[in-house]
Amino acid sequence: MPSDDDLTRWICTLRDRLGRGDLRGVDPIELGHGTAHLPGVTTVRIMLADLADIKNPAGSWNGDDVGRNMRHRSLLDDFRRLRELLG
């Protein structure tokens, strides 16, 4: 099973791919939460923004360490699923 470091590297690569426009035209990605109705690139942008918010001490999860940790684990699981789908 790939490590969290591998996932972190993959997320950095995903961010680069998004910035280069490599994800334009990606079909909707079913990860739950209504993502099947969004262009794939929109789902990726939302996930990356959510991850940045979780990592920001002044972000929307400020003061809710338990909720932040639970959301972070759930989001990383979604990134793992996304990695399987996108390759």
WODAWO-V662747 format. One record per pair of residues at least 6 apart in sequence whose ideal C-beta (glycine too) atoms are under 8 Angstrom apart, sorted by the first residue. I is the first residue (numbers start at 1). J is the second residue. Records with the same first field share a line. If there is no record, write none. Layout:
# WODAWO-V662747
I: J  J
This chain:
# WODAWO-V662747
4: 76
7: 76  79  80  83
10: 79  83
11: 48  51  79
14: 44  48  79  82  86
15: 48
17: 23
18: 41  44  45  48
23: 40  41  44
24: 41
26: 39  40  41  44  86
27: 39  40
28: 35  36  37  38  39  40  43
29: 35  36  40  43  44  82  85  86
30: 36
31: 43  78  81  82
32: 78
35: 43
38: 46
43: 82
44: 82
47: 75  78  79  82
50: 71  75
51: 72  75  79
52: 59
53: 59  60  61
54: 61  68  71  72  75
61: 67  68  71
